[in-house]
Amino acid sequence: MKTIPLGQTNLIASRLAYGCWRIATGDDAQNYATTKAAVFAALDVGFTLFDHADIYCNGQSEAMFGRILRENTGLRDQMIIATKCGIRPKNQPHGTPTRYDFSSDYILSQCELSLKRLGVDRIDLLHLHRPDYLMHAEEVAEAFQSLRDSGKVREFGVSNFRPSQLSLLQSALSFPLCVNQIEVSLLQLQSLEDGTLDQCQEKKITPLAWSPLGGGLLADGGKDLLPGQMDYEPSRVSAVVDWLAHQRKLPKEVIALAWLLKHPSKMIPIVGSSNPERIRCMAQADAIELSREEWYHLLTAARRDPLP
């Protein structure tokens, strides 16, 4: 699989990333075997970037991944480990709502917990998960600088940030943010219209595309859609994806991923299947170059309205 640098850093990542959101659901023993097989399948086809968050499966996704690293000497050196913090779950403590927290103490404490669960000395890439409306950019910058100086985190990014929010935080930092993890797919086009992908190109920030298959609606059907994905209407674009997949003799999910890979922002789609066969299948997208006509054919089908 081809590789690209993350932003302006020395971190070199695969063109597809493996997402660890749901790797620790269900029976522990069965999950571990399934997750281990998926991780090794991803590595075998060239994945190097593995995406986590402190809240994924209440921390158990990081812990299970850490177990795989402990039991397989040398595996850590083959990958870039990314994780996120900044979301406080509901009822922690009891009676509190889900909320966002970019206070220095919370960033530092959650990073320590992630390091412990993953069993590593350093996180390669730490993101802020969702924008905190009470963010003090200078306070975040102090926390980031502390983690950087101590060697606990190598590089930093954000997730789900609007361009103005990213600019505000960047103004307080002495080093560049390297990624913005955003939802983007043929069923979610907002980042093409709101300036997010334009900013990524201008500032040399790598977009990481979460839910690149529209919660699975562009692949084998959406099984665990998020609330914001319930209203997605895949039928029109799915028909064109299926048609093009037939023309190209490729799986439809490969076409949907190749559409993202063609964008000049050099985005990295994050795929989360635990099926080794599907992981190997999706890795084919790295070798597919859609024409401009094919790309716009898909975009036109994905939009509710014709291009002006």
MORAWO-V109675 format. One record per residue. N is the residue number from 1. RES is the residue in one small letter. NEAR is the number of other C-alpha atoms within 8 Angstrom. D_FIRST is the distance of its C-alpha to the first C-alpha in whole Angstrom. Layout:
# MORAWO-V109675
((N,RES,NEAR,D_FIRST) (N,RES,NEAR,D_FIRST))
This chain:
# MORAWO-V109675
((1,m,10,0) (2,k,6,4) (3,t,8,7) (4,i,8,10) (5,p,10,13) (6,l,13,15) (7,g,10,18) (8,q,9,20) (9,t,8,20) (10,n,6,18) (11,l,7,16) (12,i,8,12) (13,a,13,10) (14,s,14,6) (15,r,14,7) (16,l,12,8) (17,a,15,11) (18,y,13,13) (19,g,10,17) (20,c,11,19) (21,w,11,22) (22,r,9,24) (23,i,11,23) (24,a,11,27) (25,t,8,29) (26,g,6,31) (27,d,6,32) (28,d,8,31) (29,a,6,31) (30,q,8,29) (31,n,12,27) (32,y,10,26) (33,a,8,25) (34,t,10,23) (35,t,10,21) (36,k,9,20) (37,a,10,19) (38,a,13,17) (39,v,8,15) (40,f,8,15) (41,a,11,13) (42,a,14,11) (43,l,9,10) (44,d,7,10) (45,v,9,7) (46,g,8,5) (47,f,16,7) (48,t,13,9) (49,l,13,12) (50,f,13,15) (51,d,13,17) (52,h,14,21) (53,a,13,24) (54,d,12,28) (55,i,9,29) (56,y,13,27) (57,c,11,29) (58,n,7,31) (59,g,12,29) (60,q,9,29) (61,s,15,25) (62,e,14,25) (63,a,11,27) (64,m,12,26) (65,f,9,22) (66,g,12,24) (67,r,10,26) (68,i,9,23) (69,l,13,22) (70,r,8,26) (71,e,6,26) (72,n,7,22) (73,t,7,23) (74,g,7,20) (75,l,8,18) (76,r,7,19) (77,d,5,17) (78,q,7,14) (79,m,10,13) (80,i,11,15) (81,i,11,18) (82,a,14,19) (83,t,13,22) (84,k,11,25) (85,c,14,29) (86,g,13,32) (87,i,11,33) (88,r,9,36) (89,p,9,36) (90,k,11,39) (91,n,9,42) (92,q,8,41) (93,p,6,44) (94,h,6,46) (95,g,7,47) (96,t,8,44) (97,p,7,42) (98,t,9,38) (99,r,8,38) (100,y,11,36) (101,d,12,36) (102,f,13,35) (103,s,10,38) (104,s,10,37) (105,d,7,39) (106,y,10,37) (107,i,13,33) (108,l,10,34) (109,s,8,35) (110,q,10,32) (111,c,9,30) (112,e,8,32) (113,l,8,32) (114,s,12,28) (115,l,12,28) (116,k,8,30) (117,r,10,29) (118,l,13,25) (119,g,11,27) (120,v,8,25) (121,d,6,27) (122,r,9,25) (123,i,13,23) (124,d,10,20) (125,l,13,21) (126,l,14,24) (127,h,12,24) (128,l,12,28) (129,h,12,27) (130,r,11,30) (131,p,11,32) (132,d,9,35) (133,y,5,38) (134,l,6,40) (135,m,11,38) (136,h,8,39) (137,a,10,37) (138,e,9,38) (139,e,10,38) (140,v,13,35) (141,a,11,34) (142,e,9,36) (143,a,12,35) (144,f,9,31) (145,q,8,33) (146,s,8,34) (147,l,11,31) (148,r,11,29) (149,d,7,32) (150,s,7,33) (151,g,8,29) (152,k,10,28) (153,v,13,26) (154,r,10,24) (155,e,11,23) (156,f,12,24) (157,g,12,23) (158,v,15,25) (159,s,13,25) (160,n,11,26) (161,f,13,28) (162,r,7,30) (163,p,9,30) (164,s,7,33) (165,q,9,33) (166,l,10,30) (167,s,8,32) (168,l,9,35) (169,l,12,33) (170,q,9,31) (171,s,7,35) (172,a,9,36) (173,l,9,33) (174,s,4,33) (175,f,4,29) (176,p,7,26) (177,l,11,25) (178,c,14,21) (179,v,14,20) (180,n,14,22) (181,q,12,21) (182,i,12,22) (183,e,11,23) (184,v,14,21) (185,s,13,21) (186,l,13,23) (187,l,11,26) (188,q,9,26) (189,l,10,26) (190,q,7,28) (191,s,12,26) (192,l,9,26) (193,e,7,29) (194,d,6,30) (195,g,9,29) (196,t,11,26) (197,l,10,23) (198,d,9,26) (199,q,10,26) (200,c,13,23) (201,q,11,22) (202,e,7,26) (203,k,6,25) (204,k,9,21) (205,i,15,21) (206,t,15,17) (207,p,14,18) (208,l,12,17) (209,a,14,17) (210,w,11,19) (211,s,13,20) (212,p,16,18) (213,l,14,19) (214,g,14,23) (215,g,14,24) (216,g,11,23) (217,l,10,25) (218,l,13,22) (219,a,9,21) (220,d,6,24) (221,g,8,26) (222,g,10,27) (223,k,6,28) (224,d,5,28) (225,l,9,29) (226,l,7,30) (227,p,5,33) (228,g,6,32) (229,q,9,30) (230,m,7,33) (231,d,5,34) (232,y,6,31) (233,e,6,32) (234,p,9,29) (235,s,6,31) (236,r,9,31) (237,v,11,27) (238,s,9,26) (239,a,8,28) (240,v,11,26) (241,v,12,23) (242,d,9,24) (243,w,8,26) (244,l,11,23) (245,a,12,21) (246,h,8,24) (247,q,7,23) (248,r,6,20) (249,k,6,20) (250,l,9,17) (251,p,8,18) (252,k,12,19) (253,e,10,17) (254,v,13,14) (255,i,13,16) (256,a,14,17) (257,l,13,14) (258,a,13,13) (259,w,11,17) (260,l,12,16) (261,l,13,13) (262,k,9,15) (263,h,8,17) (264,p,6,18) (265,s,10,18) (266,k,9,14) (267,m,13,14) (268,i,14,12) (269,p,15,13) (270,i,14,14) (271,v,12,14) (272,g,9,17) (273,s,8,18) (274,s,11,19) (275,n,8,19) (276,p,11,16) (277,e,6,16) (278,r,9,15) (279,i,14,13) (280,r,11,11) (281,c,9,12) (282,m,10,11) (283,a,11,7) (284,q,9,9) (285,a,11,9) (286,d,11,6) (287,a,6,8) (288,i,7,11) (289,e,6,14) (290,l,10,17) (291,s,6,20) (292,r,6,22) (293,e,7,25) (294,e,9,23) (295,w,10,21) (296,y,8,25) (297,h,9,26) (298,l,13,24) (299,l,9,25) (300,t,10,29) (301,a,10,29) (302,a,10,28) (303,r,8,30) (304,r,5,34) (305,d,5,36) (306,p,6,35) (307,l,4,34) (308,p,2,37))
